[in-house]
Amino acid sequence: MSLKVSPLAPHSYPDMPPIAGVSLGAIEAGIKYKGRKDLAVIRFSEPAIVAGVFTRSKCPSAPIDWCRKHLQRGKASAVVINSGNANAFTGKKGAEAVAISADAAAHVFNCAPESVFLASTGVIGEPLNAEGFREHLARLNPMLSEDGWANAARAIMTTDTYPKMATQSFQIAGKRFSVNGIAKGSGMIQPDLGTMLAFVVTDFPADHSQLQTCLNEAVEPSFNSITVDSDTSTSDTVLLFSAPEPASSVGSLPDNALDMFRTALSEVMLELAMLTVRDGEGASKLIEVTVSGAEDDQSAKRIAFSIANSPLIKTAIAGEDANWGRVVMAVGKAGEPADRDRLNIYFGDVRVAFAGERDPGYSEAAASAVVKRQEVPIRVELGLGDGHAKVWTCDLTHDYIAINADYRS
C-alpha cells in the first residue's frame, strides 16, 4: 500500500541530541513489509528507570501484558518494537512470541528477559513469528548508535506517512539535559492513557515514582487529547525512560529541577501527539476544538470529544462546509450539562451562533473562509461554569476509507 505524505506533515525534522548510554537502530525483519525496516531497538548501556501508561482496551495485546507485568521492576535494559503485526488477540501464541522476543533480546544484549520491554503494531489477530528475532537482533546490535533516532522512528511506522520525533533540552546549574521522543500513530486513534506507540528517553535523573507521576500528568493534555477516528487501539503504549549518567543524582539538583523536566516532557509529548493527529489517515485539515464554560473540565472534555469525533463535522470540514448546526448537534448528544439558550459557537474568530440561535451578524462567507484553512479552530462557550478543555482531531476524507478498506492487502 503506497501512501502519499500528509499535507499536514512537518517541513523539517529535529536534530535529536545524543543521550549518553542510549543507542538505537532498526533492521528489516520481513514481518510484513518488504524493502523497509520493521524491527527497532532502543538499548541502554546501564539499566534505565522506566515508567509507562497503556491502553484500557479490554482486548490488550500480548506485549501490553508483558510490559504491565514487568513495569513495577522499574528497570529497562532494552526496548524491542516491531511493525506490521500487533501480536494482539493471538492467545497462547502471542504470549509465546513475547517470551521468545524477550529471550532473544536478553541473549543478544546480555540482560535479563524481564528488563526487555516490547511493543508491536500492525494487524490484529495474526500470530507473530518471532523465531528469527535472535538472528535479526544479533545483526542489528553492532549497528546501534546514539544518532539512530530517525531510523527507529521510521521502522515503527505502519500507515504513518512520516516519522514522528520531538526533543527539548534544558539547563540546570550549568548542566544540559535532554528529552527525546519518537512515536507512531495514524489510525485507530482515540487513546485512553496512551496513543499507539511512543517512546521518550531523558538523561534527567528521576526515580520510578517521580517518572511515573510526571508521565501520568503529561499524558492527559497530549496523547489523551487527540482523536482521529474514536477507536482505541489494543496496543496503545507510552514508555518513558530515565537514563542518567552514573554520577548524576536528583538529590544534587536544585528544588526546581523536577519542574523544569516536567515542562520539557510535556512539550515533547504534546508535539508527538500533534504529529500523530496531523498524520491521521487521509487527513487534509487539523481541527482544534475548544470548549469553555462547562460545569467542570471533565464535562468540557467529553463535549469536546463529541464534537471532534462526529463524522458529520469531520466530513463537513473536509468539504469546507461551515455547517455549524452539526456542532450544535454534537454538543446536544454528548450527554453532558448544556443549555441551548446560552450556547455560543465560533469558527475561528467568527461567531456563528449566539445565545441559542444563529448569530445576528452571521456571515456565511466569513465562516466558510475559516473552514477553508488547513487548520480549523472551533470554539464552544457553554456559559455554565469554569470547565475548559481542548482537543485536536483531523477531517474525514475519502482517503481514510481507501486506506482502511485496503489495510490488510
Buried (B, 14 or more C-beta within 10 A) or exposed (E): EEBEEBEBBBEEBBEBBBBBBBBBBBBBBBBBBEEBBBBBBBBBEEBBBBBBBBBEBEEBBBBBBBBEEBBEEBBBBBBBBBBBBBBBBBEEBBBBBBBBBBBBBBBBBEBBBBBBBBBBBBBBBBBBBBEBBBEBBEBBBEBBBBEBBBBBBBBBBBBBBBBBBBBBEBEBEEBEBBBBBBBBBBBBBBBBBBBBBBBBBBBBBBBBEBBBBBBEBBBBBBBBBBBBBBEBBBBBBBBBBBBBEEEBEBEEBEEEBBEBBBBBBBBBBBBBBBBBBBBBBBBBBBBBBBBBBBBBBEBBBBBBBBBBBBEBBBBBBBEBBBBBBBBBBBBBEBEBBBEEEBBBBBBBEBBBBBEEEEBEEBEEEBBBBBBEBEEBBBBBBBBBBEBBBBBBBBBBBEBBEBBBEEBEE
